[in-house]
Amino acid sequence: SNIILRELADRRFFLANFYMHRARRIFPALAVVITTTAVASFLFSYPYSIISTAKHGAGGALSVLNLVLWFETGYFDTASQLKPFLNLWSLGVEEQFYLVWPVLLMLLSRARGLTTVAVALICAASFGAAESLNTKYPSATFFLPAFRAWELGIGALTAISVRRSEVSLRPTSSLHSFLARSLGLLAVLVQVRDGGDRKSTR
């Protein structure tokens, strides 16, 4: 979001360049992961597992694995331990988010003063929908980008705030660096604990 906002302000933002940058950043490493895992699956897995892994690998390559996994959820779904590409679901959410987000920021940049309010409203709507529908539609709220938009939107709000206040996000001292890293570690631990609690309730 910071890159988009900066280039929009300088009148040098182009969608094609943005998506090309995303592709160069993500797909080389992604190709290595998918190819290596697919070969290992072909050599060491059962036939059914090979088919499933191939389908998930294709979904990961096309950034739609979150949708594939959402359609598969149910009583007869395969155990998550047998899905080597499972972690790529979040990449699908992110890439689908970035199909819409740059265009939205381009539109909002023409309405000065409304960007922060609009992004905050999107975050609130996404979070409210995720919380209200989580019990009835847990798979949808987990895998679909509309219910995850608030998480990425918070990052966008941070970028907007930093740009307006002209404050750097980089730690300015060893104490600041220690506090920032400690806060990041705490967030990871809370997330891990929350994931464990959800599994135990299931």
NUTIVEX-963111 format. One record per residue (C-alpha): residue in three letters; x, y, z. Coordinates in nm, 4 decimals. Layout:
BEGIN
<rec code="ALA" east="X" north="Y" up="Z"/>
...
This chain:
BEGIN
<rec code="SER" east="0.0000" north="0.0000" up="0.0000"/>
<rec code="ASN" east="0.2864" north="0.2358" up="0.0779"/>
<rec code="ILE" east="0.4358" north="0.1734" up="-0.2668"/>
<rec code="ILE" east="0.1010" north="0.2363" up="-0.4361"/>
<rec code="LEU" east="0.0334" north="0.5537" up="-0.2390"/>
<rec code="ARG" east="0.3817" north="0.6908" up="-0.3024"/>
<rec code="GLU" east="0.3651" north="0.6273" up="-0.6765"/>
<rec code="LEU" east="0.0125" north="0.7683" up="-0.6982"/>
<rec code="ALA" east="0.1316" north="1.0859" up="-0.5260"/>
<rec code="ASP" east="0.4180" north="1.1128" up="-0.7769"/>
<rec code="ARG" east="0.1805" north="1.0375" up="-1.0671"/>
<rec code="ARG" east="0.3882" north="0.7396" up="-1.1798"/>
<rec code="PHE" east="0.1719" north="0.4470" up="-1.0743"/>
<rec code="PHE" east="0.0834" north="0.1902" up="-1.3414"/>
<rec code="LEU" east="-0.1113" north="-0.1281" up="-1.2738"/>
<rec code="ALA" east="0.0988" north="-0.3317" up="-1.5165"/>
<rec code="ASN" east="0.4202" north="-0.2313" up="-1.3397"/>
<rec code="PHE" east="0.2704" north="-0.3112" up="-1.0000"/>
<rec code="TYR" east="0.1627" north="-0.6611" up="-1.1008"/>
<rec code="MET" east="0.4941" north="-0.7253" up="-1.2751"/>
<rec code="HIS" east="0.6744" north="-0.6316" up="-0.9538"/>
<rec code="ARG" east="0.4514" north="-0.8690" up="-0.7571"/>
<rec code="ALA" east="0.5198" north="-1.1500" up="-1.0031"/>
<rec code="ARG" east="0.8979" north="-1.1021" up="-0.9952"/>
<rec code="ARG" east="0.8916" north="-1.0985" up="-0.6174"/>
<rec code="ILE" east="0.6747" north="-1.4067" up="-0.5591"/>
<rec code="PHE" east="0.6644" north="-1.6475" up="-0.8511"/>
<rec code="PRO" east="1.0307" north="-1.7545" up="-0.8863"/>
<rec code="ALA" east="1.0420" north="-1.8861" up="-0.5285"/>
<rec code="LEU" east="0.6862" north="-2.0181" up="-0.5599"/>
<rec code="ALA" east="0.7802" north="-2.2134" up="-0.8728"/>
<rec code="VAL" east="1.0687" north="-2.3802" up="-0.6903"/>
<rec code="VAL" east="0.8468" north="-2.4765" up="-0.3952"/>
<rec code="ILE" east="0.5676" north="-2.6147" up="-0.6134"/>
<rec code="THR" east="0.8017" north="-2.8066" up="-0.8467"/>
<rec code="THR" east="1.0058" north="-2.9615" up="-0.5656"/>
<rec code="THR" east="0.6982" north="-3.0631" up="-0.3680"/>
<rec code="ALA" east="0.5244" north="-3.2062" up="-0.6747"/>
<rec code="VAL" east="0.8274" north="-3.4208" up="-0.7629"/>
<rec code="ALA" east="0.8564" north="-3.5464" up="-0.4038"/>
<rec code="SER" east="0.4855" north="-3.6273" up="-0.3998"/>
<rec code="PHE" east="0.5116" north="-3.8197" up="-0.7263"/>
<rec code="LEU" east="0.8035" north="-4.0248" up="-0.5922"/>
<rec code="PHE" east="0.6831" north="-4.0991" up="-0.2404"/>
<rec code="SER" east="0.3035" north="-4.0556" up="-0.2164"/>
<rec code="TYR" east="0.0013" north="-4.2735" up="-0.2895"/>
<rec code="PRO" east="-0.1804" north="-4.2179" up="-0.6229"/>
<rec code="TYR" east="-0.4763" north="-4.0378" up="-0.4630"/>
<rec code="SER" east="-0.2404" north="-3.8097" up="-0.2735"/>
<rec code="ILE" east="-0.0510" north="-3.7331" up="-0.5959"/>
<rec code="ILE" east="-0.3716" north="-3.6186" up="-0.7669"/>
<rec code="SER" east="-0.4708" north="-3.4034" up="-0.4697"/>
<rec code="THR" east="-0.1227" north="-3.2509" up="-0.4445"/>
<rec code="ALA" east="-0.1191" north="-3.1748" up="-0.8174"/>
<rec code="LYS" east="-0.4554" north="-2.9993" up="-0.7917"/>
<rec code="HIS" east="-0.3423" north="-2.7961" up="-0.4925"/>
<rec code="GLY" east="-0.0137" north="-2.7123" up="-0.6637"/>
<rec code="ALA" east="-0.2033" north="-2.5787" up="-0.9650"/>
<rec code="GLY" east="-0.4266" north="-2.3798" up="-0.7305"/>
<rec code="GLY" east="-0.1211" north="-2.2368" up="-0.5580"/>
<rec code="ALA" east="0.0409" north="-2.1419" up="-0.8895"/>
<rec code="LEU" east="-0.2773" north="-1.9609" up="-0.9959"/>
<rec code="SER" east="-0.3217" north="-1.7968" up="-0.6521"/>
<rec code="VAL" east="-0.6622" north="-1.9580" up="-0.5980"/>
<rec code="LEU" east="-0.5720" north="-2.2349" up="-0.3522"/>
<rec code="ASN" east="-0.7809" north="-2.0722" up="-0.0796"/>
<rec code="LEU" east="-1.0877" north="-2.1145" up="-0.3043"/>
<rec code="VAL" east="-0.9971" north="-2.4756" up="-0.3848"/>
<rec code="LEU" east="-0.9596" north="-2.5582" up="-0.0151"/>
<rec code="TRP" east="-1.2855" north="-2.3811" up="0.0658"/>
<rec code="PHE" east="-1.4744" north="-2.5965" up="-0.1853"/>
<rec code="GLU" east="-1.3148" north="-2.9110" up="-0.0368"/>
<rec code="THR" east="-1.4133" north="-2.8468" up="0.3241"/>
<rec code="GLY" east="-1.6596" north="-3.0951" up="0.4650"/>
<rec code="TYR" east="-1.6967" north="-3.4319" up="0.6314"/>
<rec code="PHE" east="-1.4938" north="-3.6170" up="0.3643"/>
<rec code="ASP" east="-1.2148" north="-3.3615" up="0.3450"/>
<rec code="THR" east="-0.8552" north="-3.4883" up="0.3596"/>
<rec code="ALA" east="-0.6594" north="-3.4251" up="0.6796"/>
<rec code="SER" east="-0.4562" north="-3.1044" up="0.6699"/>
<rec code="GLN" east="-0.1352" north="-3.3007" up="0.7416"/>
<rec code="LEU" east="-0.1721" north="-3.4614" up="0.3958"/>
<rec code="LYS" east="-0.1869" north="-3.1266" up="0.2118"/>
<rec code="PRO" east="0.1719" north="-3.0105" up="0.1537"/>
<rec code="PHE" east="0.0587" north="-2.6899" up="-0.0173"/>
<rec code="LEU" east="-0.1845" north="-2.5921" up="0.2573"/>
<rec code="ASN" east="0.0210" north="-2.2906" up="0.3622"/>
<rec code="LEU" east="-0.0310" north="-2.1313" up="0.0201"/>
<rec code="TRP" east="-0.3952" north="-2.0498" up="0.0989"/>
<rec code="SER" east="-0.2892" north="-1.7161" up="0.2482"/>
<rec code="LEU" east="-0.0949" north="-1.6263" up="-0.0663"/>
<rec code="GLY" east="-0.4168" north="-1.6734" up="-0.2614"/>
<rec code="VAL" east="-0.5991" north="-1.4341" up="-0.0286"/>
<rec code="GLU" east="-0.3233" north="-1.1769" up="-0.0639"/>
<rec code="GLU" east="-0.3047" north="-1.1924" up="-0.4429"/>
<rec code="GLN" east="-0.6836" north="-1.1734" up="-0.4791"/>
<rec code="PHE" east="-0.6827" north="-0.8734" up="-0.2458"/>
<rec code="TYR" east="-0.4274" north="-0.7036" up="-0.4709"/>
<rec code="LEU" east="-0.6460" north="-0.7521" up="-0.7753"/>
<rec code="VAL" east="-0.8874" north="-0.5012" up="-0.6225"/>
<rec code="TRP" east="-0.6795" north="-0.2892" up="-0.3846"/>
<rec code="PRO" east="-0.4660" north="-0.0863" up="-0.6293"/>
<rec code="VAL" east="-0.7717" north="0.0051" up="-0.8365"/>
<rec code="LEU" east="-0.9578" north="0.1130" up="-0.5219"/>
<rec code="LEU" east="-0.6657" north="0.3291" up="-0.4055"/>
<rec code="MET" east="-0.6464" north="0.4850" up="-0.7512"/>
<rec code="LEU" east="-1.0130" north="0.5843" up="-0.7274"/>
<rec code="LEU" east="-0.9796" north="0.7094" up="-0.3702"/>
<rec code="SER" east="-0.6718" north="0.9183" up="-0.4573"/>
<rec code="ARG" east="-0.8983" north="1.1401" up="-0.6673"/>
<rec code="ALA" east="-1.1177" north="1.2129" up="-0.3656"/>
<rec code="ARG" east="-0.8792" north="1.3856" up="-0.1298"/>
<rec code="GLY" east="-0.9376" north="1.3304" up="0.2379"/>
<rec code="LEU" east="-1.1595" north="1.0257" up="0.1906"/>
<rec code="THR" east="-0.8916" north="0.7565" up="0.1643"/>
<rec code="THR" east="-0.8480" north="0.7028" up="0.5368"/>
<rec code="VAL" east="-1.2201" north="0.7019" up="0.6066"/>
<rec code="ALA" east="-1.2961" north="0.4649" up="0.3184"/>
<rec code="VAL" east="-1.0213" north="0.2197" up="0.4165"/>
<rec code="ALA" east="-1.1328" north="0.2289" up="0.7797"/>
<rec code="LEU" east="-1.4926" north="0.1561" up="0.6758"/>
<rec code="ILE" east="-1.3764" north="-0.1366" up="0.4600"/>
<rec code="CYS" east="-1.1800" north="-0.2766" up="0.7537"/>
<rec code="ALA" east="-1.4767" north="-0.2371" up="0.9872"/>
<rec code="ALA" east="-1.7170" north="-0.4016" up="0.7421"/>
<rec code="SER" east="-1.4813" north="-0.6918" up="0.6741"/>
<rec code="PHE" east="-1.4086" north="-0.7490" up="1.0427"/>
<rec code="GLY" east="-1.7755" north="-0.7226" up="1.1381"/>
<rec code="ALA" east="-1.8764" north="-0.9729" up="0.8690"/>
<rec code="ALA" east="-1.6014" north="-1.2153" up="0.9713"/>
<rec code="GLU" east="-1.6975" north="-1.2045" up="1.3386"/>
<rec code="SER" east="-2.0726" north="-1.2254" up="1.2834"/>
<rec code="LEU" east="-2.0554" north="-1.5118" up="1.0306"/>
<rec code="ASN" east="-1.7650" north="-1.7084" up="1.1765"/>
<rec code="THR" east="-1.9820" north="-1.9498" up="1.3747"/>
<rec code="LYS" east="-2.2236" north="-2.0262" up="1.0897"/>
<rec code="TYR" east="-1.9743" north="-2.0219" up="0.8016"/>
<rec code="PRO" east="-1.6300" north="-2.0924" up="0.9536"/>
<rec code="SER" east="-1.4698" north="-2.2162" up="0.6310"/>
<rec code="ALA" east="-1.5851" north="-1.9162" up="0.4295"/>
<rec code="THR" east="-1.4682" north="-1.6635" up="0.6875"/>
<rec code="PHE" east="-1.1323" north="-1.8407" up="0.7049"/>
<rec code="PHE" east="-1.0546" north="-1.8821" up="0.3345"/>
<rec code="LEU" east="-1.2345" north="-1.6018" up="0.1483"/>
<rec code="PRO" east="-1.0591" north="-1.2662" up="0.0948"/>
<rec code="ALA" east="-1.3640" north="-1.0535" up="0.1784"/>
<rec code="PHE" east="-1.3434" north="-1.1715" up="0.5398"/>
<rec code="ARG" east="-0.9642" north="-1.1236" up="0.5521"/>
<rec code="ALA" east="-0.9566" north="-0.7781" up="0.3955"/>
<rec code="TRP" east="-0.9536" north="-0.6081" up="0.7361"/>
<rec code="GLU" east="-0.6173" north="-0.7659" up="0.8204"/>
<rec code="LEU" east="-0.4530" north="-0.6308" up="0.5070"/>
<rec code="GLY" east="-0.6504" north="-0.3098" up="0.5429"/>
<rec code="ILE" east="-0.4922" north="-0.2411" up="0.8821"/>
<rec code="GLY" east="-0.1551" north="-0.2496" up="0.7082"/>
<rec code="ALA" east="-0.2873" north="0.0000" up="0.4558"/>
<rec code="LEU" east="-0.4119" north="0.2296" up="0.7341"/>
<rec code="THR" east="-0.0675" north="0.2116" up="0.8926"/>
<rec code="ALA" east="0.0931" north="0.3093" up="0.5614"/>
<rec code="ILE" east="-0.1476" north="0.6019" up="0.5217"/>
<rec code="SER" east="-0.0829" north="0.7232" up="0.8771"/>
<rec code="VAL" east="0.2937" north="0.6978" up="0.8379"/>
<rec code="ARG" east="0.2897" north="0.8891" up="0.5100"/>
<rec code="ARG" east="0.0793" north="1.1695" up="0.6568"/>
<rec code="SER" east="0.2801" north="1.2001" up="0.9760"/>
<rec code="GLU" east="0.6123" north="1.1550" up="0.7916"/>
<rec code="VAL" east="0.7255" north="0.9185" up="1.0672"/>
<rec code="SER" east="0.9570" north="0.6328" up="0.9746"/>
<rec code="LEU" east="0.8619" north="0.2776" up="1.0669"/>
<rec code="ARG" east="1.2278" north="0.1860" up="1.1072"/>
<rec code="PRO" east="1.3460" north="0.1589" up="1.4714"/>
<rec code="THR" east="1.5562" north="0.4603" up="1.5648"/>
<rec code="SER" east="1.7452" north="0.2946" up="1.8519"/>
<rec code="SER" east="1.8370" north="-0.0456" up="1.9901"/>
<rec code="LEU" east="1.5561" north="-0.0112" up="2.2461"/>
<rec code="HIS" east="1.3014" north="0.0600" up="1.9748"/>
<rec code="SER" east="1.4336" north="-0.2354" up="1.7762"/>
<rec code="PHE" east="1.4027" north="-0.4646" up="2.0794"/>
<rec code="LEU" east="1.0476" north="-0.3479" up="2.1503"/>
<rec code="ALA" east="0.9431" north="-0.3896" up="1.7863"/>
<rec code="ARG" east="1.0816" north="-0.7427" up="1.7689"/>
<rec code="SER" east="0.9273" north="-0.8358" up="2.1025"/>
<rec code="LEU" east="0.5879" north="-0.7089" up="1.9859"/>
<rec code="GLY" east="0.6184" north="-0.9113" up="1.6655"/>
<rec code="LEU" east="0.7101" north="-1.2261" up="1.8588"/>
<rec code="LEU" east="0.4172" north="-1.1726" up="2.0964"/>
<rec code="ALA" east="0.1795" north="-1.1398" up="1.7992"/>
<rec code="VAL" east="0.3097" north="-1.4680" up="1.6535"/>
<rec code="LEU" east="0.2684" north="-1.6495" up="1.9866"/>
<rec code="VAL" east="-0.0864" north="-1.5206" up="2.0280"/>
<rec code="GLN" east="-0.1709" north="-1.6342" up="1.6753"/>
<rec code="VAL" east="-0.0227" north="-1.9813" up="1.7354"/>
<rec code="ARG" east="-0.2165" north="-2.0161" up="2.0599"/>
<rec code="ASP" east="-0.5376" north="-1.9030" up="1.8904"/>
<rec code="GLY" east="-0.4867" north="-2.1626" up="1.6166"/>
<rec code="GLY" east="-0.4283" north="-2.4346" up="1.8746"/>
<rec code="ASP" east="-0.7437" north="-2.3398" up="2.0648"/>
<rec code="ARG" east="-0.9503" north="-2.3577" up="1.7451"/>
<rec code="LYS" east="-0.8172" north="-2.7045" up="1.6627"/>
<rec code="SER" east="-0.8907" north="-2.8309" up="2.0123"/>
<rec code="THR" east="-1.2504" north="-2.7086" up="1.9934"/>
<rec code="ARG" east="-1.3008" north="-2.8975" up="1.6688"/>
